[in-house]
Every structure is written in C-alpha cells, then in structure tokens.
Amino acid sequence: MRYDYTSIGFYTFDCLGRPVGAIPPGGGTLFIDEIAMAVSGAAGAAVIAAAKHGLSCLAVGGVGDDLMADWVLQRLQHFGVDVSTMQRLSGVGTSSSIVLTRADGSRPALHMRGATGAFVIPESAVDQVLDAKVVHIGGVGLMDRMDGEPSARLFAEAQRRGAVTTVDVFAATEKDLANVAGLLPHTDYFLPSIEEARVLSGLEDIDDVARFFLDKGVTCCILTLGENGAYYRHSNGDRFLMPAFDIEMICSCGCGDAFNAGIATGIVRGMDPESMVRFAQATSALNATGLGSQAGVTSFEETLAFTRRPTKLQAPTAHAQVA
C-alpha cells in the first residue's frame, strides 16, 4: 500500500499560551510564560504524531484560504506528511483555536469551526485516500459535509479493500450518535474518550459502554480514560484496563489524538493488543509533556523506550468501575 496511515477529518490551527489563570478585565494584559503554535484536531494531531513515529502518512481534510492554512500545510509537510489531498477552500477560514492552558494542563479553548465542516472527499481522490494500511476518521460530528452516509460509504469501501479502520469522535449530546452509527459496522477500532462514549451511549458503567458499541458492529472498542488509563474490549471477548503513566502535565491538548496515532503505529508494526495500547498510552503521555498537540512526541524509539517506565498503578481487573 502507498501509505501506512490516512488521517481524515478535523485539522485545526492552534495558538496556545500557558499558564493562564484568568482573563484580565477590560483591555488589561496578563503576562504568561510560553506561547506556541500547533497543528491540532483529531485528524491533524494524530497524523503528525504518526509521522514522528515513522509512518508514511496522508492528510485528508480542508483548510481555508488564509495565513493559518499556509502554516498548517507547511507544518504538515515539515514532518513528511503528504498534503496532496488537503483542500484549500475559498470563502471559509481554516478551523482555528485559541487555547488557554491552565497551570494544571487543562485547556479551555475558543474555537472557530471553519473549513472542517466544508470539505468533502471527491470520487477522484478515493483510490489515493484508501491506499493505506490504516484509515482513520477523526472528528466525526464536526465534518458537516462528510458526516453520516458519505463517511459510512467510504469506510465500507476501506474495509473491502483490506484497510484497518479507526474512528474518533466529537460528541456533545446523545443525538450525535446519528453521525457515528453508520460508521460503526465498518469500524475496526473505535477510540472515543470515556466522556464522549458515555454521552453517545447514554450509559455510565465502562463495560456497558464498550458493549454498547460492540453491539452496533464495532470490532474493538478502546476507551481513553485520562489519568485512569485506557480500557480495551474486543468482540472476541478479550478485555483489559491499561493504567496511565505518571507524568508532569504541561498541556492536555491532543492527548487523545496522540493516543490514536499510537494505536495506528501499533497496528502497522504488528504489536499485540497490550503492547499496542501501552504504546498508545506512552504516546499520549509524551504529548502532554509539551505545549500543544504532539509537542512532546519526538520519535518511535523514544516512545518505545517510554513504555518501559512504570505506570501509575498495577492494572486492576477488566471489571473495575471507572469514575
């Protein structure tokens, strides 16, 4: 196949600052320690982290006709990502965020949706887009023209051609399940956060949540649990809880997206499930050690070495309840 990883969906320009404890009143100024720029989004952060791991990557999405678009495309190319299927759209801005990172690493943001909702994959690009070992859609729920039937049809064809399919979502309410439902029967790895998965399913218990998506056709559900690690449940009955690594958090922006890149890397390199999820956890942890998506991720070798560090605690049984 031409690529290891095709990453479709949400690409955004981020301007980040830290630490931000408050917004100054009126026209006041607050002095902070650090400002950075990053390509982020559920597709953008993942594709750069995957490229840093040595995967050959294709970016598929939309940007506007503005300065932020220039920077996003240049930054993707800097890491060797093929941007030939990124669309420049007139009359719409590049999806962009101002991220106000607190001292504890949490990051409230101001976001302009922009081109993510305006791009569509033309039929002429499908052969190139699906010529990959892993095909990922990141940001379901934000892609106005691609959500629903277009994405479901694309994923059905991806599986028919032998690609491994992975999905991440943006879910704010239970009604967002309509954007995801058609994809699930064609999804090998469903990768939401536990918060998003609970919103979509309307359930609380972690095992019930995972089973909800397996019952809708997903082959494997991996729920990211923040500081509690990640929960893996496969349709063959395999399941485990992988604890998180103990790190000093700088910024949580893009941690879930970096996790998705780690899963893709594990698939491409033929890792067993526990090694794959541990590698994904390491990618997410390293991501959080810098300001902005993928800032702390440097290479496959460094991430693999990081997996040898002890985790926060011994992994409990798969039936453990996660708050």
Secondary structure, DSSP 4 states (H G I P E B T S, - for coil): --EEEEEEE--EEEEEEE----PPSTT-----SEEEEEEESTTHHHHHHHHHTT--EEEEEEE-SSHHHHHHHHHHHHTT-EEEEEEE-TTSPPPEEEEE--TTS---EEEE-GGGGT----GGGHHHHT-EEEEEEEEETT-TTTTTHHHHHHHHHHHHTT-EEEEEE--SSGGGHHHHTTTGGG-SEE--BHHHHHHHH---SHHHHHHHHHHTT-SEEEEE-GGG-EEEEETTS-EEEEPPB----S--TTHHHHHHHHHHHHHHTT--HHHHHHHHHHHHHHHTTSSSTTTT---HHHHHHHTTS-BSS----TT----
